[in-house]
């Protein structure tokens, strides 16, 4: 996700204005923060499951996470600091990272086949 955000930002430095670059940065940073929060929430919920308790995910934390993201994006947009479209693209950096990982794994599966005649 970091790599996809940095590549998009570097490209936008030469091809777009500062609002687009700022939008990509804010969207990418929020995407990384959301990924980190989600990982911590899931780890906490399932750590209880390993102890024999039913997994419990608090809905308030889930809603608060997306509320905070919406407030940051809306504030940046209202202050005319970021491009909304670029921010949404930055928030989607996990999709690019997901496809990059899928292609990488496919490459290793194809090139390191063993025992196939």
C-alpha positions as CSV (number, residue, x, y, z in Angstrom):
1,X,0.0,0.0,0.0
2,X,2.9,2.3,0.8
3,X,4.5,1.6,-2.6
4,X,1.3,2.1,-4.6
5,X,0.6,5.4,-2.8
6,X,4.2,6.6,-3.3
7,X,4.2,5.7,-7.0
8,X,0.9,7.5,-7.5
9,X,2.1,10.6,-5.7
10,X,5.4,10.7,-7.7
11,X,3.5,10.4,-10.9
12,X,1.1,13.2,-9.8
13,X,4.0,15.5,-9.0
14,X,4.8,15.6,-12.7
15,X,1.3,15.2,-14.2
16,X,-1.1,17.0,-11.9
17,X,-1.4,19.9,-9.5
18,X,-0.7,20.1,-5.8
19,X,-4.3,19.3,-4.7
20,X,-4.2,16.0,-6.5
21,X,-0.9,15.1,-4.9
22,X,-2.2,16.1,-1.5
23,X,-5.4,14.1,-2.1
24,X,-3.4,11.0,-3.0
25,X,-1.3,11.5,0.2
26,X,-4.2,12.0,2.5
27,X,-6.2,9.1,0.9
28,X,-3.2,6.8,1.1
29,X,-2.4,7.7,4.7
30,X,-6.0,7.2,5.7
31,X,-6.0,3.9,3.9
32,X,-2.9,2.7,5.8
33,X,-4.3,4.0,9.1
34,X,-7.6,2.2,8.5
35,X,-5.7,-1.0,7.6
36,X,-3.7,-0.8,10.9
37,X,-6.9,-0.1,12.9
38,X,-8.7,-3.0,11.3
39,X,-5.9,-5.4,11.9
40,X,-5.7,-4.4,15.6
41,X,-9.5,-4.8,16.0
42,X,-9.6,-8.2,14.4
43,X,-6.6,-9.4,16.4
44,X,-8.2,-8.2,19.6
45,X,-11.5,-9.9,18.8
46,X,-9.9,-13.2,17.9
47,X,-7.5,-13.3,20.8
48,X,-10.5,-13.8,23.0
49,X,-11.7,-16.5,20.6
50,X,-8.5,-18.5,21.2
51,X,-9.3,-18.4,24.9
52,X,-12.7,-20.0,24.3
53,X,-14.8,-17.0,24.2
54,X,-17.0,-15.9,21.3
55,X,-15.3,-13.2,19.1
56,X,-16.6,-9.8,19.9
57,X,-16.1,-6.8,17.6
58,X,-17.4,-3.5,19.0
59,X,-19.5,-1.7,16.4
60,X,-18.7,1.7,17.9
61,X,-15.0,1.3,17.0
62,X,-16.0,0.3,13.5
63,X,-18.3,3.3,13.0
64,X,-15.8,5.7,14.7
65,X,-13.1,4.7,12.3
66,X,-15.1,5.5,9.3
67,X,-16.5,8.7,10.9
68,X,-13.0,9.9,11.5
69,X,-12.0,9.2,7.9
70,X,-15.1,11.0,6.6
71,X,-14.3,14.1,8.8
72,X,-10.7,14.3,7.6
73,X,-11.7,14.0,4.0
74,X,-14.6,16.5,4.3
75,X,-12.4,19.0,6.1
76,X,-9.6,18.8,3.5
77,X,-12.1,19.2,0.7
78,X,-14.0,22.1,2.4
79,X,-10.7,23.9,3.0
80,X,-9.9,23.3,-0.7
81,X,-6.6,21.5,0.2
82,X,-7.3,18.2,-1.6
83,X,-8.9,16.8,-4.6
84,X,-11.8,14.6,-3.6
85,X,-11.3,12.2,-6.6
86,X,-7.6,11.8,-5.8
87,X,-8.4,11.2,-2.1
88,X,-10.8,8.4,-3.1
89,X,-8.1,6.9,-5.4
90,X,-5.7,7.1,-2.4
91,X,-8.2,5.4,-0.2
92,X,-8.3,2.6,-2.8
93,X,-4.5,1.9,-2.5
94,X,-5.3,-1.4,-0.9
95,X,-6.8,-2.6,-4.2
96,X,-3.6,-1.9,-6.1
97,X,-1.6,-3.6,-3.3
98,X,-3.9,-6.6,-3.4
99,X,-3.5,-7.0,-7.2
100,X,0.3,-6.5,-7.0
101,X,0.5,-9.2,-4.3
102,X,-1.7,-11.5,-6.4
103,X,0.5,-11.0,-9.5
104,X,3.7,-11.6,-7.4
105,X,2.3,-14.8,-6.0
106,X,1.2,-16.0,-9.4
107,X,4.6,-15.3,-10.8
108,X,6.3,-17.4,-8.1
109,X,3.8,-20.2,-8.5
110,X,4.4,-20.4,-12.2
111,X,8.2,-20.0,-12.1
112,X,8.9,-22.3,-9.2
113,X,6.8,-25.3,-10.3
114,X,8.4,-28.5,-9.1
115,X,7.6,-32.0,-10.2
116,X,5.6,-31.1,-13.3
117,X,6.7,-32.8,-16.5
